[in-house]
Amino acid sequence: MESKELGIYIHIPFCKQKCYYCDFVSFSNKQNLIEQYIEAVKKEINKYFKDENFLKSYNVTTIYIGGGTPSYIDSKYILEILKLLEKNLIDNKTKFDDIEITIEVNPGTVDKEKLEQYKKAKINRLSIGLQSTNNNLLKEIGRIHTFEQFLEAYNTAKKVGFDNINVDLMIGLPNQNIEDIKESLAQIIQLNPTHISVYSLIIEEGTAIEKLIRENKLKEMDEELERNMYWYVKNTLELNGYKHYEISNFAKKGKESKHNMNCWLQKEYIGIGTATHSYMKNVRYSNCNNIEKYIKNMEEEENKNIYEIEEIQELEDRKKEYMLLGLRKIDGVQVSKFKEKYIDNPLFIYRKELNLLVEEGLINIDGDFIRLTNKGIDFANLVWEEFV
């Protein structure tokens, strides 16, 4: 039996300060739990790897350490996690050096020593949270760093030997204008990172930024201006040698995020840590959101099922999800790949939905590919809704 590709996501939910727009499960006031939490994470890793079927069925190809702010905690904890994974994977005859290993880092929480430790632990990809080069905007959204600190972190990472670096940029921020975007892009392009992620600000209920907007202390951006920013970013990055390969992601040739690509290709992954989600054997399941409960669950995991099942996918659900995820990619859904996986022809089984989307100018059907049009990129949610 051929083993299937698997991604591992590890959640580090600790931060120095929570950004005003953040609605992820992360904490800036639970530093006392760091050590216990890392022990719980290691227990969960061992739980998977002691399962004989798991070892035989899967080949780990990506590891992604996200947060929170993974670079906020002592690097020794990151090393412990990766050492344990490496031991288990070498036992399973997997070459650790062949795995794409990413860690998210924030300026202001990382220095040369930490970066050297990450390199030693065989991390080969960094994702640095910049968001903007405008220090006033950074302050308004609750970032703890300045653009100068970002530059220091980026240049140190390059000196240490990291050549595969993603930089995060945000658009649609209150008080941001097109000049800010032009300035940020020019500065980032000059640094020549291999990957750039561009996210629109989403105002989530219960976040600090939502409260500031509700109290008229900040103003939500006009939708048309935000779309203009997006298209300026897209055109500028493409002119500078970046391939737009997914709604929010741009990469130099061959530097697409393998971890994310595998998710959009409906490959399986496991989430380790509190509030993580997993997808294996057509089942989506998750860990609890409460960090104290997660730690307790791992201490007592022998006695009970610690996961919450969210969805057991039927064949029809899997096909629809394949379409939805595939239409996040700029290359779109490849009809022949769909047939290879599910036998059915998507052009036939989804003819009603596809005809409607073509009529509305949201997708193109071009030979073997079903793709978003420019209008479809702007209204991608309407396209995805057809496959929910």
N, C-alpha and C positions, 0 to 999 in steps of 0.2 A: 504493500500500500504506500503510495507516494504521500509524503508529508506536505501539509498545507502551510502557506506563509502566515505568520502571526506577528502582530505588533503588540508591544507592551507599553502602556502609559502608566507613569508613576506620579501621583499627585502629592505635592509638598504644599500644604495649605497655610503656610506662615508668611507674614509680611511685616515689614517695618511700619508701614502705614497703608491703610486700604485706600485705593484710588476712588475718587468720588463717583465714577461711572461703573464701578465693579459690582457685579451681582454673583460672582463665583463664590463657592464655599471656600473662604479664606479668612484668616484671623490675624489681627495685629496685637492681640492681648492674651495669647495663650502660649507664650514662649516656654513656660514651665512644663509644657507637655511634649516638647520637641523630642527628647530622648525616648520617652515611652512610645511616642508615635512611630519613630523610626524602627523600634523593636517590633511593633505591630506590623509594619510594612514588610519587614524581613520574615515574620511568621507567615504572612499571606503569600509571599514569594515561595517559601518552602512548601506551603500547602499545595500549590499548583504543581511544583516540580517533583513531589513525591508520588504523584499519580502517573503510573506506568503508561496508561493510554494517552495522557497529555504529551508525554515525552515522545511517544512513537508517532503521534498524529501531526505534530506541529514543528515547524522550523521557524525560529524567531529571526526576523529580518530587520526590525526597527525597535528602538527603545526611545521613548520620549519622556523627559522629566519636566513636568509643568507645574503651574501653581495658581494662586499664591506666587511667591518669589523664591524659587529653589536656591538662588544665590544668597538669600538672606541668612540661611542656616549655615552652621560650620561645615566646611567642605568635607570633614572627616565622615559625616553622615552620608553624603553622596557617595563617597568612596566605599563605605561599608555596603551600601545597596548594590553598587555596580560589581563589587568583588563577589558578593553572593550570587548575583546573576551570572557572572562570568564562570564561577565554579560550577554552577548547575548546568550551564550551557556547554561547557567543555566536557562535562560528564556525559552530555547528550550528543557529543561529537559535532557541536556547532562551533564554527570559527568566529570567535568574538570580534576579531578585527574586521570582519566583513559586514558587521551590523552598522546601520546608520544610527548613531546615538546622539540625540539632541538634548540640550538643557537650556531652559529659559533663564536669562539673567537680566537684572535691572541695574543700570548705572547707580552708583551710590551704595551698592551692596556687594561689589565685586572688586578685587584687586589682583595684582600680578601673582601673588602666592596662590590665591584661590584658582585662578585660571590655569596655573601650572599643575595644580592638583587635578583639575578636570582633565587636562591633557594626559596626565599620567594614568588616569582611570579609563583612558581610551575613548573619552567623549570626542566626537569628530565634527560636531555641528553646534553652533551657538545661535540662539535667537535672542536678540537684544531689544528690549522695549524702549524705543525712543519716543514715539507718538508725535512729537513736533520739535522743531529747532527753536521755537519761540518760547523763551523762558516764562513770559507772562502767561501764555496759554497753558504751559506745563503746571504752573502754580494753580491756575483756576480749576484744573481737573484733578488736583490732588496728587500729582506726581512728586516724588521726593527728591528728584535730581534736576540738574540744569543741563543744557545742551553741551556745555564745556565738560561736564562729568561724563556724558555719553561719549564724547570724542576721546576722552582719556581711556575709558573702558574699551572702546572699539580699537584704538591704536595699540593698547597693551595686548589685547587678544591677538591681533595680527603679529605682534612681536613674539608672542609666546608660541605662535605657529598655527593658529586657527585660520584656515583659508576658506572655510565654508560657513558664512555668517549671514543670518537673516536679520533685517532691521524692520521693526514695526512702525508704521505711520498711520495716524488717525486723521480722518476728514469729518467735516460736519460738526466741529466743536463750536460752542458758543463763542462769539467774538472773533472767530477765525475768518480770514478773508482769502481771496484767490492769491493775493500777494504772499501771504504766509505760506501757502501751499507751494508756490513757485520757488520761494526761498528754501523751504525744507527739502524739496525735491532736488534742487541744484546742489545743495550741500551733501545730501545722501549719495547722489550719483557720482559726485567727485570722489567719494570714499570707495566706490566700486564694490559694494557687497555682492555676494553671489545670489541673494534672494531678498525680495522686498514684499512684505505683507501690508495691504492697505485696507483698513477697516473703517466703516462709517460708525460714528457714535450712535449707539442705541440707548435711548433713555429707558432704563428698567425701573419698574415700580419699587419703591423702598430704598433706592440708592440715594446717596448724598446729593448727587447732581439733580435728581428728579425733584428733591426738596427745594434746592436753590432755584430751579426753574419755576416751580409752583409758587414760590414766594417772590417771584419777579426779580431775583437777584442776578439771574442769568437768563439769557433769551435763547430759545431753541432756534436752530438754523432753518432758514427758508429751504424747502425741498429742492427747488430748481437750482439754487446756488450750489447745494451739495452735489447734485448730478453734474453740474458744470465742473466742479472740482474733480469728481471721479474721472470724467472724460479727459480732463487736462492731464491727470496723473497717468491714465492708461496710454494716451498718445505719446506723452513725454518719455515714459519708460520704454515703450516699444521702439521709439526712435533711438534710444540709447542701448539697444541690444538685449533688452529683457523680454522674455516670452511671457505673454499673459496666458497662463495655463488653467487658472481657476478664478471664479468671480473675484476673489480678494487677493490673489497671489501671482507674483511675477518672479521669473527666475532666469539666470544666465543658462545657456545650453547645458543640459544634463544635471542641473542643480535644483530641480524641483524637489520639494519635500516628499521623500518616499513614504514617510509615516502617514501624512495626510492623503497622498495619492492612493495609498492602499485602502484607506477608509472610503474614499469616493468610488473605488473599484469594488466595494462591498467585501473586502477581505476581512478576516477575523482579527479581533484584538481583545486584550484583557486590560482592565483598569485596576491598578493596585492602589489602595488608600481610600480615605473617606471620600464619599460623594462621587466615586468614579463609576463609569459605565463600561460594560463589556458586551461583546457580541461573539458568541461561539455556538456552533451547531444549530444555527437558526434561532437562537434564543438571545434576547436582550435582557440583561439583568444589571443590578447596581448594588453598590455598597451604601450604607446609611450615611446621611448628611451630618450626623452628630459625631464630632471627633471623639468625645469621651466614650460614647457607645461603641464606636468603631474599635477603639483600643480594647475595651472590655470584650467585645465580640471575638477579637483575635486571641485574647487570653483564654477564652472558653470555647474556641471554635470546634474542638473535638465533639462537643455535645450537641451542636445544633447547626442548622443551615443558616449561614450568615448573610446570604444574598436575597435580594428582593427581585422576583421575576417581573419584568415590565411588559414583555411581549414574547409569545411563542409564535414565530412567523410561519404562516401557511405559504404554500408555493406562490399563490397569487400576490400575497404581500411582498414576497421577496422580489418578484418581477417588477412590481410597481416601484419599490424602493431603489432597485437598480437603475430605473429610468430617472427617478428624482435625483439620486446622487450623481449619475452620469451627466445630467444637465446642469450640474454645478461647474463642470469642466468646460473650458472654452472649445476644446476639440469635440465635446459632446458625447453622445452615445454611439458606439460603433455597432451597427446592426448585426454584422457577422459575429462579433464577440457575444452579443446577447443570445444569438441562435446557438452558439457553441456552448453557452452555459445553461440555457433553458429550452433549447430545441425550437420553441415557438418563434415566429417572426414578429417583432414589435410593431412593424409597419401595418401588420394585419390586426393583431389583437388590440392595439391602441389606435386604430384608424380614426375613431370618432374624436378622441382627445387631440390627436395630432392634426387632423383636418381643421379643427377649431383653432388650434394654436397657429397653424400656417395662415389661415384666413385673417387672424388678428395681427399677423406680422411679427409674432413673437419667436417663431422658430423657422429654420430652413431644413429641408431634407435634401441632402446633397450626396448622391451616390450611396456610399456605405455609412454615412453619418447623419445623425439628427442633432442639429446645433441651435443654440440661442442666436437670434439676430441681435443687432445693436439695441433695438427696442426691447428685445427679450432680456438683454442684460439689465436694462433699466427696470423692467417689471418681472424679474426672475421669480418672485414669489407667486405670481399668477400662473407661471408655467409649472412650478413645483406642485401647486395646489391640485392640478389635474391628476397627480399620481399619489395623492395622500390617501 
